[in-house]
Amino acid sequence: MITAMSDVALVLDDKGVIRDLAFSNNDLAAENHEHWLGRRWIDTVTVESKAKVEMLLRDADTEASMKARELNHRLFSGQDLPIRYSAVQMGRSGPIIAVGRDMRMISRLQQRLMDAQRSMERDYLRLRNVETRYRILFQLSGEAILIVDASGLKIVDINPAAGLLLESTAGRLVGRSILDVFDSASRDNISNLIDAARNAVRVESARIVLPDGRACFLSASLFRQDDASHMLMRLLPAVPNGHNAISTVKSQVLQAVEDMPEAFLVVGPDRMIIEANTAFLEVAELSNHTQARGQTVDRWLGRSSVEINVLFANLKEHGAVRDFATVIRSEYGSTEDVEIAGVSVTNTDRPCFGLVIRSVRRRFENTLQAKPEQSRSASQLSELVGRVPLKELVRETTELTERLCIEASLNLTGDNRAAAAQMLGLSRQSLYSKLRRYNIGDLGTNEDGNPEHEARDS
């Protein structure tokens, strides 16, 4: 019964020697039965537990006998075994029965609790340090900054620079609607700015007017904190005279790039997309700008990574690239042939690349409609790949190229053989030979047996 109610049961004589013992755990029994049997109880525990053993033996026949004390046994394997013991003497001269509960599971739980507590304390200290740095930067920043609740548009906090610009204090502004702080004529601009920030559409700034008539530029960005959405708003006073004009021109240029029909990308040195215009979102079949920002450009451009490596290598070496032929892939797998014009921007703090992506589909369609026989010839040659030897295929390609170049030169010179030969870098005899070979034009002969065109050109 004692064994069933406890993990360890010891029977000791009046000198504290273990005469019998029982374990509910077979692993403990196999390891310690012979090691403990016949030894003094005090000799089986660690140094700090010896005094507790003496107390248990001394109080075994008193009312304090049921007071439990936790001892640490030194196992044969060298590990400590924590046991919570209670001891009671059976009669005045009878043996002492010590029953104990294995505390290893509780000890492990306590250790895990301590580890979790230390981890939480480290996280708390880190967050507190971050918050302290944030508060210092927030208070010492020379730019006017406001924190606004995104749902109710109530001002949550402002820094001293914002209070100085708005000629007010945080106590008077906190809790007010951001729309009430500025002139009523600026409310539409502020509402549009907030809607754009909520929809993750990048807007440089909105021009607003303070109640005293001063003009400012307001920018906003959305962030989440404590399961709520907030907006970080930066307020910059409009600089008079020429600087305003520069800001206006810059905004107009950015708006023109955003609205242009050709896709445009700003890419960082690591090939990550910094910004994309609406035309790129359309051709890549993306719903908003956030799906493109921070993604590598290789995800949408190029038949292979080698092709994009060539593009950026040329941009770094030459500074600009024109008419780089490649393809663009949409999110849903469709592809389109494009040409890229790019420039490397290195004279700024953040070097980047600007890429204009132009579709060549319409131009190719017009070419195919204008020259159907050339399209058929090129198509026929491509169909021969894998069917005829490369040597013959190259010969056929060379002949097609020669024919196309000769026809183009004749069109450009108004069918003047001499000028066409000069344009192609050929002698007239070589040109006439190729004309007869490809059966181009009318090459009749005169009475002397010379080609009529040769006599006319001469």
Backbone torsions as a table, in degrees:
resi	resn	phi	psi	omega
1	MET	NA	-41.3	179.3
2	ILE	-64.4	-41.8	-179.3
3	THR	-64.3	-38.9	-179.4
4	ALA	-68.0	-27.2	-176.5
5	MET	-91.3	-7.6	-176.0
6	SER	-140.3	168.3	176.9
7	ASP	-88.4	-31.2	-179.6
8	VAL	-136.8	135.4	175.7
9	ALA	-131.9	127.6	-179.0
10	LEU	-119.8	141.6	172.9
11	VAL	-113.9	119.3	-174.8
12	LEU	-121.1	150.2	174.8
13	ASP	-87.1	-173.9	-175.7
14	ASP	-68.9	-13.9	177.7
15	LYS	-96.7	2.6	177.7
16	GLY	82.4	19.3	178.2
17	VAL	-89.2	137.0	-178.3
18	ILE	-77.5	114.8	-179.6
19	ARG	-98.9	-24.9	178.0
20	ASP	-156.4	154.2	179.8
21	LEU	-156.3	158.0	179.6
22	ALA	-147.4	145.0	179.6
23	PHE	-125.1	139.4	173.1
24	SER	-81.0	-17.9	179.4
25	ASN	-101.4	118.1	-176.6
26	ASN	-64.3	-32.3	179.5
27	ASP	-65.2	-43.4	176.8
28	LEU	-65.5	-39.1	-179.3
29	ALA	-63.3	-44.8	-177.7
30	ALA	-65.5	-31.1	-174.6
31	GLU	-87.1	-31.8	-167.3
32	ASN	-121.2	-4.4	-175.8
33	HIS	-60.0	-54.0	-178.7
34	GLU	-75.5	-26.1	-178.3
35	HIS	-70.4	-33.6	-178.2
36	TRP	-94.8	-32.0	-172.3
37	LEU	-62.5	127.9	178.5
38	GLY	86.7	-2.7	178.5
39	ARG	-102.4	157.6	175.2
40	ARG	-68.4	140.6	-178.5
41	TRP	-57.3	-39.5	-176.6
42	ILE	-65.7	-22.6	-179.2
43	ASP	-83.5	-8.6	-178.6
44	THR	-96.0	-2.4	-176.1
45	VAL	-110.9	168.0	178.2
46	THR	-75.7	170.5	-172.4
47	VAL	-60.7	-43.6	-175.3
48	GLU	-71.1	-13.0	-178.6
49	SER	-97.0	-6.7	-175.3
50	LYS	-64.0	-40.5	179.9
51	ALA	-64.4	-33.9	179.4
52	LYS	-69.1	-34.3	176.8
53	VAL	-63.9	-43.4	179.0
54	GLU	-61.4	-39.6	178.1
55	MET	-64.6	-42.1	179.6
56	LEU	-63.4	-42.2	-179.9
57	LEU	-68.5	-37.6	-178.0
58	ARG	-69.8	-36.4	-175.1
59	ASP	-94.9	8.0	-174.1
60	ALA	-64.0	-29.7	-177.5
61	ASP	-103.9	16.5	-179.5
62	THR	-116.0	179.0	179.1
63	GLU	-67.9	-19.0	178.9
64	ALA	-84.9	9.4	-174.6
65	SER	-66.1	-26.8	-177.5
66	MET	-88.9	3.9	176.2
67	LYS	-72.5	122.2	-175.2
68	ALA	-84.9	143.8	176.1
69	ARG	-134.4	145.4	-176.1
70	GLU	-97.9	123.8	179.9
71	LEU	-114.9	155.1	174.4
72	ASN	-115.3	114.7	175.3
73	HIS	-86.8	144.8	172.9
74	ARG	-93.5	109.3	-177.1
75	LEU	-72.1	163.0	178.9
76	PHE	-62.6	-28.5	179.5
77	SER	-78.4	-8.1	179.2
78	GLY	100.4	-9.3	179.3
79	GLN	-86.6	161.3	177.4
80	ASP	-92.3	141.5	178.0
81	LEU	-118.7	105.5	179.4
82	PRO	-79.3	126.0	179.0
83	ILE	-130.8	134.3	177.4
84	ARG	-99.0	111.1	-172.2
85	TYR	-105.2	149.8	163.4
86	SER	-130.9	140.7	-175.8
87	ALA	-127.5	142.0	179.0
88	VAL	-145.0	140.5	-179.8
89	GLN	-93.9	133.7	-178.4
90	MET	-86.3	92.5	-177.7
91	GLY	82.5	177.3	-175.8
92	ARG	-69.3	-37.2	-178.1
93	SER	-119.5	12.2	-178.8
94	GLY	-80.2	175.9	179.7
95	PRO	-68.6	164.1	177.2
96	ILE	-102.1	129.8	178.6
97	ILE	-106.0	123.3	176.9
98	ALA	-114.9	121.1	179.4
99	VAL	-113.8	139.0	-175.6
100	GLY	-136.4	157.2	178.9
101	ARG	-116.1	129.2	179.4
102	ASP	-65.4	122.2	-175.9
103	MET	-103.6	12.4	-176.1
104	ARG	-65.1	-41.7	-179.7
105	MET	-63.2	-43.4	177.9
106	ILE	-64.7	-37.8	179.1
107	SER	-63.8	-41.3	178.1
108	ARG	-65.6	-40.4	177.4
109	LEU	-63.5	-40.8	177.8
110	GLN	-63.7	-38.5	178.5
111	GLN	-65.3	-42.5	177.4
112	ARG	-63.0	-38.6	177.7
113	LEU	-63.7	-41.4	178.9
114	MET	-65.6	-41.1	178.2
115	ASP	-62.7	-42.8	179.1
116	ALA	-65.0	-38.9	179.6
117	GLN	-65.6	-42.4	178.1
118	ARG	-64.3	-39.2	178.1
119	SER	-63.5	-43.2	177.8
120	MET	-63.4	-38.4	178.9
121	GLU	-65.8	-39.6	176.9
122	ARG	-63.5	-44.0	178.7
123	ASP	-63.5	-40.1	-179.7
124	TYR	-64.3	-43.5	178.8
125	LEU	-64.0	-39.8	179.5
126	ARG	-65.1	-44.0	178.8
127	LEU	-65.0	-37.9	179.0
128	ARG	-66.4	-38.6	177.4
129	ASN	-65.8	-41.2	178.1
130	VAL	-63.1	-43.7	179.9
131	GLU	-64.3	-37.5	178.2
132	THR	-63.8	-44.3	178.3
133	ARG	-63.4	-40.5	178.6
134	TYR	-61.9	-43.6	-178.9
135	ARG	-65.6	-37.9	179.6
136	ILE	-65.5	-47.2	178.5
137	LEU	-62.4	-41.7	-178.9
138	PHE	-61.6	-42.9	-176.6
139	GLN	-76.6	-34.3	-174.8
140	LEU	-91.7	-8.5	-178.4
141	SER	-61.9	137.4	177.7
142	GLY	-80.8	-10.8	177.9
143	GLU	-90.9	143.6	179.0
144	ALA	-75.4	120.7	-176.3
145	ILE	-127.4	135.4	177.2
146	LEU	-125.6	139.5	173.2
147	ILE	-104.7	122.9	-173.4
148	VAL	-124.2	136.8	174.1
149	ASP	-68.2	123.1	-173.0
150	ALA	-69.9	-26.8	-177.1
151	SER	-83.1	-47.7	-178.0
152	GLY	-99.2	-5.2	-179.4
153	LEU	59.6	27.9	177.0
154	LYS	-89.2	140.9	178.3
155	ILE	-72.5	124.2	-179.3
156	VAL	-93.5	-38.7	-177.4
157	ASP	-160.9	153.1	173.5
158	ILE	-138.0	155.9	176.0
159	ASN	-95.7	167.6	-177.5
160	PRO	-57.6	-34.5	179.6
161	ALA	-62.5	-38.6	177.8
162	ALA	-67.7	-40.2	177.3
163	GLY	-62.8	-37.3	179.0
164	LEU	-68.3	-40.8	-179.3
165	LEU	-68.5	-39.7	-178.6
166	LEU	-86.1	-2.8	179.2
167	GLU	55.3	48.0	179.1
168	SER	-151.8	176.0	179.1
169	THR	-111.3	164.1	-179.8
170	ALA	-62.2	-36.9	-179.5
171	GLY	-62.1	-32.2	-178.8
172	ARG	-84.3	-23.9	-175.7
173	LEU	-97.9	-33.0	-178.7
174	VAL	-61.9	129.7	-178.6
175	GLY	97.5	-14.9	177.8
176	ARG	-84.6	155.9	176.3
177	SER	-72.6	140.9	179.4
178	ILE	-63.0	-26.7	-179.3
179	LEU	-71.1	-23.3	-177.7
180	ASP	-85.3	-10.5	-175.6
181	VAL	-79.4	-28.2	-174.5
182	PHE	-108.9	175.3	-179.6
183	ASP	-62.7	145.4	-176.5
184	SER	-61.2	-27.1	179.6
185	ALA	-70.4	-15.5	-178.1
186	SER	-94.2	-1.1	-173.9
187	ARG	-64.3	-37.8	179.8
188	ASP	-64.2	-42.2	178.9
189	ASN	-63.8	-39.9	179.4
190	ILE	-67.0	-43.0	179.5
191	SER	-62.2	-41.9	178.3
192	ASN	-64.7	-39.4	178.3
193	LEU	-63.6	-43.6	-179.7
194	ILE	-65.7	-42.9	178.3
195	ASP	-61.5	-41.3	178.9
196	ALA	-64.3	-41.0	178.8
197	ALA	-66.4	-37.5	177.7
198	ARG	-65.0	-35.5	-178.3
199	ASN	-90.4	12.4	177.2
200	ALA	60.1	29.4	174.8
201	VAL	-96.1	125.6	-175.6
202	ARG	-76.0	126.4	176.3
203	VAL	-127.2	129.0	-176.9
204	GLU	-61.2	-56.3	-179.2
205	SER	-170.0	165.7	175.6
206	ALA	-124.4	137.0	179.6
207	ARG	-83.1	124.3	-179.7
208	ILE	-131.0	167.9	-177.1
209	VAL	-126.7	132.0	176.3
210	LEU	-75.6	161.4	180.0
211	PRO	-56.7	-27.7	179.7
212	ASP	-85.9	5.3	175.2
213	GLY	96.9	-7.7	179.8
214	ARG	-73.5	140.1	179.8
215	ALA	-91.8	143.1	179.0
216	CYS	-141.1	164.5	173.2
217	PHE	-113.0	128.0	-176.7
218	LEU	-115.0	127.7	174.9
219	SER	-122.0	154.8	-175.4
220	ALA	-143.3	146.4	173.9
221	SER	-141.7	142.7	-174.7
222	LEU	-92.0	140.0	172.8
223	PHE	-148.4	162.2	-179.1
224	ARG	-112.7	140.8	177.9
225	GLN	-152.7	130.7	179.2
226	ASP	54.2	47.0	177.4
227	ASP	59.6	26.6	178.2
228	ALA	-138.0	151.6	179.6
229	SER	-93.5	134.3	178.1
230	HIS	-129.8	165.2	176.5
231	MET	-124.6	132.8	173.8
232	LEU	-96.2	113.7	-176.8
233	MET	-111.0	132.1	178.6
234	ARG	-112.4	130.5	-175.3
235	LEU	-116.3	118.6	-179.3
236	LEU	-118.8	129.5	176.8
237	PRO	-68.0	141.7	178.6
238	ALA	-71.4	128.2	179.4
239	VAL	-80.8	133.1	-176.0
240	PRO	-70.4	167.6	173.5
241	ASN	59.8	-127.7	-168.8
242	GLY	-63.6	-32.2	-176.7
243	HIS	-65.5	-34.8	176.1
244	ASN	-63.5	-40.8	-180.0
245	ALA	-63.3	-40.1	178.9
246	ILE	-63.6	-43.8	179.0
247	SER	-62.1	-39.8	179.8
248	THR	-65.2	-44.7	178.8
249	VAL	-62.1	-41.5	179.1
250	LYS	-61.7	-43.3	178.7
251	SER	-63.4	-38.4	178.8
252	GLN	-65.9	-40.3	178.3
253	VAL	-63.6	-45.1	179.2
254	LEU	-63.0	-38.7	178.6
255	GLN	-67.4	-37.3	177.5
256	ALA	-64.5	-40.9	177.3
257	VAL	-64.1	-40.0	179.7
258	GLU	-64.2	-36.6	-174.6
259	ASP	-94.3	-5.3	-175.9
260	MET	-65.0	148.1	-176.1
261	PRO	-74.1	-18.3	178.2
262	GLU	-89.1	144.2	179.7
263	ALA	-68.1	140.2	-178.0
264	PHE	-136.2	136.8	179.8
265	LEU	-131.3	143.6	166.3
266	VAL	-111.8	118.8	-171.6
267	VAL	-120.0	137.1	178.7
268	GLY	-78.8	172.5	179.1
269	PRO	-60.0	-24.3	178.0
270	ASP	-89.6	11.8	179.2
271	ARG	70.7	12.1	175.9
272	MET	-83.7	136.8	-177.9
273	ILE	-73.4	122.8	177.1
274	ILE	-88.1	-42.3	-179.0
275	GLU	-153.2	150.5	178.0
276	ALA	-140.7	147.1	178.2
277	ASN	-91.6	177.4	-174.5
278	THR	-65.2	-35.0	-179.6
279	ALA	-62.1	-36.7	177.0
280	PHE	-66.9	-40.8	178.8
281	LEU	-59.9	-37.8	-179.2
282	GLU	-67.6	-46.7	-177.1
283	VAL	-72.5	-29.2	177.1
284	ALA	-87.8	-3.0	179.2
285	GLU	58.6	49.9	176.3
286	LEU	-107.6	150.2	-175.8
287	SER	-89.4	-28.4	179.7
288	ASN	-152.6	170.8	-174.2
289	HIS	-68.0	-29.8	-176.8
290	THR	-65.1	-23.8	177.5
291	GLN	-71.2	-20.7	-179.6
292	ALA	-97.9	-38.7	-176.7
293	ARG	-62.6	135.7	177.9
294	GLY	82.4	-2.6	178.3
295	GLN	-96.5	149.0	178.5
296	THR	-72.1	142.0	-176.9
297	VAL	-67.7	-21.5	178.4
298	ASP	-62.5	-19.2	-179.1
299	ARG	-64.4	-29.4	-176.8
300	TRP	-117.2	-25.3	-173.8
301	LEU	-106.9	145.1	170.3
302	GLY	95.3	142.6	174.4
303	ARG	-73.4	-29.1	178.4
304	SER	-153.2	168.2	179.2
305	SER	-66.3	-27.2	179.0
306	VAL	-61.6	-41.1	-178.8
307	GLU	-63.1	-42.5	179.4
308	ILE	-71.4	-32.2	175.0
309	ASN	-60.6	-41.0	178.9
310	VAL	-63.9	-42.5	-179.5
311	LEU	-59.0	-51.6	-176.0
312	PHE	-73.7	-29.2	175.1
313	ALA	-63.6	-41.5	177.6
314	ASN	-68.5	-37.4	177.3
315	LEU	-63.0	-41.1	179.6
316	LYS	-69.8	-36.0	-176.3
317	GLU	-80.3	-44.0	-173.5
318	HIS	-104.2	-16.5	178.9
319	GLY	88.0	-20.2	-179.5
320	ALA	-155.4	151.9	179.3
321	VAL	-140.0	140.5	176.9
322	ARG	-126.7	149.3	171.4
323	ASP	51.0	45.0	176.0
324	PHE	-83.4	112.8	-174.4
325	ALA	-82.9	130.4	177.3
326	THR	-160.4	-163.1	178.1
327	VAL	-130.4	157.9	172.8
328	ILE	-119.7	135.0	-178.9
329	ARG	-108.2	136.8	178.4
330	SER	-87.0	172.8	178.9
331	GLU	-62.3	-23.7	-175.3
332	TYR	-107.5	17.7	169.0
333	GLY	96.0	-10.6	178.8
334	SER	-74.0	149.1	-178.9
335	THR	-123.6	155.5	178.8
336	GLU	-146.7	136.1	177.5
337	ASP	-71.3	133.5	-178.9
338	VAL	-139.4	164.4	170.6
339	GLU	-121.5	140.8	-175.3
340	ILE	-116.1	132.1	167.3
341	ALA	-112.5	126.8	-175.0
342	GLY	-134.2	159.4	178.4
343	VAL	-142.0	145.0	177.6
344	SER	-99.0	125.5	-179.7
345	VAL	-106.4	108.8	-174.7
346	THR	-118.0	-8.0	-175.8
347	ASN	-92.2	32.5	177.8
348	THR	-130.0	171.9	178.1
349	ASP	-67.5	-27.1	-179.5
350	ARG	-122.6	92.8	179.4
351	PRO	-58.8	146.3	-178.6
352	CYS	-156.4	177.6	176.7
353	PHE	-124.5	138.8	173.2
354	GLY	-107.4	127.7	-176.7
355	LEU	-123.1	125.5	171.4
356	VAL	-104.5	122.9	-174.9
357	ILE	-109.9	115.9	-174.4
358	ARG	-115.8	130.3	178.2
359	SER	-72.6	138.8	178.1
360	VAL	-110.5	11.4	-177.2
361	ARG	-63.6	-46.4	-177.1
362	ARG	-66.0	-40.5	-179.3
363	ARG	-64.0	-40.9	178.6
364	PHE	-66.9	-37.6	179.0
365	GLU	-63.9	-40.6	177.7
366	ASN	-65.6	-37.8	179.1
367	THR	-66.0	-41.5	180.0
368	LEU	-66.4	-36.6	178.6
369	GLN	-70.2	-33.6	-178.0
370	ALA	-77.7	-32.8	-175.4
371	LYS	-127.6	71.1	-177.6
372	PRO	-66.3	-32.6	-177.7
373	GLU	-70.4	-32.0	176.4
374	GLN	-68.8	-39.5	177.8
375	SER	-61.4	-41.9	-179.8
376	ARG	-66.4	-37.9	-179.3
377	SER	-65.4	-45.9	178.9
378	ALA	-63.6	-39.8	178.9
379	SER	-64.5	-40.4	179.7
380	GLN	-64.9	-39.3	179.1
381	LEU	-64.8	-42.2	179.9
382	SER	-64.9	-29.8	178.9
383	GLU	-73.3	-17.1	-179.5
384	LEU	-82.0	-11.4	-179.7
385	VAL	-62.1	126.2	-178.7
386	GLY	92.4	-11.8	-178.7
387	ARG	-105.4	-31.8	-179.5
388	VAL	-124.3	158.8	179.8
389	PRO	-61.6	153.6	-178.2
390	LEU	-61.9	-35.3	-178.5
391	LYS	-59.8	-45.1	179.4
392	GLU	-68.8	-37.8	180.0
393	LEU	-64.4	-40.2	177.5
394	VAL	-64.4	-40.0	178.6
395	ARG	-63.2	-42.8	178.7
396	GLU	-63.9	-40.2	179.5
397	THR	-64.9	-40.5	178.7
398	THR	-63.2	-42.8	179.3
399	GLU	-64.5	-40.4	178.0
400	LEU	-62.9	-42.5	179.6
401	THR	-63.9	-43.8	178.0
402	GLU	-59.5	-45.3	-179.2
403	ARG	-61.2	-44.7	-179.3
404	LEU	-64.4	-41.0	-179.2
405	CYS	-67.6	-40.7	179.4
406	ILE	-64.7	-44.9	179.3
407	GLU	-62.1	-40.4	179.5
408	ALA	-64.7	-41.8	-179.7
409	SER	-66.4	-37.3	177.7
410	LEU	-66.4	-37.8	178.0
411	ASN	-65.8	-39.5	-178.2
412	LEU	-70.8	-30.6	-177.4
413	THR	-98.6	7.8	-179.1
414	GLY	66.2	38.1	178.0
415	ASP	66.3	28.8	175.3
416	ASN	-90.5	108.4	-175.3
417	ARG	-63.1	-41.4	-177.6
418	ALA	-64.1	-46.5	178.8
419	ALA	-65.5	-38.3	178.2
420	ALA	-64.1	-41.4	178.4
421	ALA	-62.3	-41.8	178.8
422	GLN	-64.5	-40.8	179.0
423	MET	-62.1	-38.9	-178.3
424	LEU	-84.7	-8.9	-178.4
425	GLY	75.8	29.5	-179.6
426	LEU	-115.4	157.9	168.4
427	SER	-76.3	159.8	-179.7
428	ARG	-64.4	-35.7	179.2
429	GLN	-62.9	-41.4	178.5
430	SER	-65.5	-38.7	179.2
431	LEU	-64.6	-46.4	179.9
432	TYR	-61.9	-35.8	178.2
433	SER	-62.5	-42.7	-180.0
434	LYS	-71.6	-32.8	176.8
435	LEU	-63.3	-42.7	177.9
436	ARG	-67.6	-36.7	-178.3
437	ARG	-63.5	-42.3	-178.2
438	TYR	-96.0	1.3	177.3
439	ASN	57.2	52.9	-179.7
440	ILE	-105.9	127.2	175.9
441	GLY	76.4	-179.2	-179.4
442	ASP	-99.8	110.6	-176.8
443	LEU	-115.0	59.6	175.6
444	GLY	-72.1	168.8	-179.9
445	THR	-116.6	152.2	177.2
446	ASN	-91.2	-169.9	-176.2
447	GLU	-66.7	-27.4	179.6
448	ASP	-81.7	-1.9	-179.6
449	GLY	85.3	5.9	177.7
450	ASN	-94.5	149.8	177.9
451	PRO	-58.7	137.4	-177.9
452	GLU	-62.4	-39.0	-179.2
453	HIS	-66.3	-33.1	180.0
454	GLU	-67.0	-41.5	179.1
455	ALA	-65.8	-39.5	-179.4
456	ARG	-67.2	-43.0	-179.0
457	ASP	-65.9	-35.5	-179.8
458	SER	-71.4	NA	NA
